[in-house]
Amino acid sequence: MNRIQKFFTQIKGLLVHRFFQVLLFIILGLFAYGLMFSNVKPERVQVELFKPAEQTIRSTKTVEDTYKTEQEKEEISKQVADVYSLKKEYAKNKVDLISSIFDSAIEVNKETDPDEEHKEGDKKEPIKTDAQKVSILKEKLTDEVNKNIEESVFLALVQADEDELKIAKDSTITAVNNVMSSRIAASDVENAKKKVVEELDYMSIGGDMKKASTSLARTAIIQNVFFDKDKTEEQRRKAVESVEPIRILQGQIIVEENQLVDRDVYRQLELAGFLNTESTIYPYIGLLLFIFLTFAAFYYYFYYSISKKDNKYNQLLIFSLVFILSMATMKTISILADLKNSNLEYIFPGAMAAMLIKILLNDKLAVAMIILLGSYGTIIFNGDTPGNLDFSMGLYIIFGGLTAIIILSRPNFKSKVLVAGLLLSLINMAFVFSLIFIMDSHYTRMEYLYYAAAAIGSGVGSAVLTMGLLPFFEAGFGILSSIKLIELANPNHPLLRRILIEAPGTYHHSVMVANLAESACEAIGSNGLLARVGSYYHDIGKTKRPHFFIENQMNEENPHDRLQPETSRDIIIAHAVDGGEMLRSHKFPKEIVDIAEQHHGTTLLKFFYHKAKKQDESTLESAYRYPGPRAIMKEVAVIGIADSVEAAVRSMKHPTPEKIEELVSFIIQDRISDGQFDECDITMRELSIVKHSLCESLNGIFHSRIEYPEPDKLGQKVKE
């Protein structure tokens, strides 16, 4: 492990230079490109016309079948019936014509009536013969109209009186208008004429006038519906436009194995590009562009969003290793699935990457990682069908990874990765079935069991791999994960048991400091778990000389009363140095070691300093200060405050909320003025929050209690 850690340290040293950062991303991109190259490489097949296909061929892309689309359009166009338009003006024209004929007849009768008085100066004799009247009537009409009217009709019109003509006019116009208002095709003209005759059968006038009206009405009935070329073409155009293009869909089977390749199949294979001998570079360019875009986004994040350099290089290396491991696993499972012709891809432990990044780094990178793997998974798990993207598999990977991140975000699951994996298995299984049901796929019972087993294997496999790889990453990169912290917080840990047995007072003090520090750190957004575990071990150095510390003296004589201030100083200061050495020898994480060494910073041992000052005025203050270093992490600063506050409040006889608040404020202000936070990035606002949190916790611990009466007084009250 030391060699591995040294190797990664050397790599991190190279990553200080931007050139090597870019080079690392290029290597990752080339690695991903190499794994996905075969999945986008255009496929060429050997087929011959009118011979059986050697394999089942699926379309690698969606392409329009223009030939069948045109066939469909022609068929639809033929099905559109011719459009015939009704000429409504024909009815009006015929009604006006009939009306004009009758009006002309009425005028002729008036002009030739012998009873009519001649106008003054008129010397003409009145016309009395029917022939003369007919002649006059014809003159009032056009030759075309006269040609279509029988002589008997003219004769009947000039022989009828005005009242008969008006009645006949109204009846004829009504009948003609009724019939001509309906659609009359060329084949329906005779039926329409019969209909108008039937309507005129009910006229109140009979004889020759009725026959004349019927003849005029029959003459007026003509075809009023004609073929409309423009509207017919418009309807056909709309019908053709409504035809959806017939496409050969991506993944669609064009020809089954051993199926005869006829001309239609051959044409579809040509459309899908399987018979194209010319190579295309577009799939390769597309893949390269896709990889470039994804890694450019990650480069931007690592270069601009992470401020701490050492943390940046750690994150970059861990991210790269997890990515390489996940992609290699993904490709291996994809190859096995293709060889066995099964849906083995659902066993891919995609959540492993999300779990590792979540535990080792942070939620943001975990989400980004699982989205990256999901998008690449759509290509790798495409069944070696170039151009095909398996979106259902991409969704499965992303959903499983996000679910794992959510499960591990719950405090109860931080140290229970296997339990989280079991829960993830059930959710994976439900998600797989949801995909199957949405796609309306039909499988046998054994196939359903296979999918369920694959989903369970994915969840459990992710958890097992996560637990197996975590120690490697923790040791190789010196990372303190939440799981490692929970392990160190176990009361059965040898060092914690040593504190409990050899220095019980220190143990109790450490637990109290842990409670105070954890709440305060969580209040300012720092690592509360690290603060708790660090507090457990911050005074481990006291186990070397437990009885020289007041919390372990148990009403015994204080040995410092018999020692010189210099000796007492050395013993007290040594516990921070000894604690760091002990933790380092037990291979504790650097953060815990720093807490033990830095929680006192360079504060002054005031009691022994003033005691020495009384003995020797020349005593230097610097000689009675802890060697430090001062707090660098916020967690160390908070633990240092909580350590002093807990000891000070415990020594108070009657702590009240006001006294506690005053004491906490004094200790924080004293540390600020002493420069103990000069190397820490904790802010004044955060210190105010820490103060508020400590006061709340201390008030809950040292609240006032009911004073019960003494046993004798209590017995007396009972008797009374």
Secondary structure as GFF3:
##gff-version 3
##sequence-region A 1 720
A	DSSP	alpha_helix	2	14	.	.	.	ID=ss1
A	DSSP	alpha_helix	18	40	.	.	.	ID=ss2
A	DSSP	beta_strand	57	58	.	.	.	ID=ss3
A	DSSP	beta_strand	63	64	.	.	.	ID=ss4
A	DSSP	alpha_helix	66	79	.	.	.	ID=ss5
A	DSSP	beta_strand	84	86	.	.	.	ID=ss6
A	DSSP	alpha_helix	88	111	.	.	.	ID=ss7
A	DSSP	alpha_helix	130	140	.	.	.	ID=ss8
A	DSSP	alpha_helix	143	148	.	.	.	ID=ss9
A	DSSP	alpha_helix	151	159	.	.	.	ID=ss10
A	DSSP	alpha_helix	162	180	.	.	.	ID=ss11
A	DSSP	three_ten_helix	186	188	.	.	.	ID=ss12
A	DSSP	alpha_helix	189	200	.	.	.	ID=ss13
A	DSSP	alpha_helix	207	220	.	.	.	ID=ss14
A	DSSP	beta_strand	225	227	.	.	.	ID=ss15
A	DSSP	alpha_helix	229	241	.	.	.	ID=ss16
A	DSSP	beta_strand	247	248	.	.	.	ID=ss17
A	DSSP	beta_strand	253	255	.	.	.	ID=ss18
A	DSSP	alpha_helix	263	271	.	.	.	ID=ss19
A	DSSP	alpha_helix	282	304	.	.	.	ID=ss20
A	DSSP	alpha_helix	309	340	.	.	.	ID=ss21
A	DSSP	three_ten_helix	344	347	.	.	.	ID=ss22
A	DSSP	alpha_helix	351	360	.	.	.	ID=ss23
A	DSSP	alpha_helix	363	380	.	.	.	ID=ss24
A	DSSP	alpha_helix	391	409	.	.	.	ID=ss25
A	DSSP	three_ten_helix	411	413	.	.	.	ID=ss26
A	DSSP	alpha_helix	417	438	.	.	.	ID=ss27
A	DSSP	alpha_helix	445	477	.	.	.	ID=ss28
A	DSSP	alpha_helix	482	488	.	.	.	ID=ss29
A	DSSP	alpha_helix	494	502	.	.	.	ID=ss30
A	DSSP	alpha_helix	504	523	.	.	.	ID=ss31
A	DSSP	alpha_helix	528	537	.	.	.	ID=ss32
A	DSSP	three_ten_helix	540	544	.	.	.	ID=ss33
A	DSSP	three_ten_helix	546	548	.	.	.	ID=ss34
A	DSSP	three_ten_helix	550	552	.	.	.	ID=ss35
A	DSSP	three_ten_helix	559	562	.	.	.	ID=ss36
A	DSSP	alpha_helix	565	585	.	.	.	ID=ss37
A	DSSP	alpha_helix	590	598	.	.	.	ID=ss38
A	DSSP	alpha_helix	606	615	.	.	.	ID=ss39
A	DSSP	three_ten_helix	621	624	.	.	.	ID=ss40
A	DSSP	alpha_helix	634	650	.	.	.	ID=ss41
A	DSSP	alpha_helix	657	673	.	.	.	ID=ss42
A	DSSP	alpha_helix	684	701	.	.	.	ID=ss43
A	DSSP	alpha_helix	711	719	.	.	.	ID=ss44
###
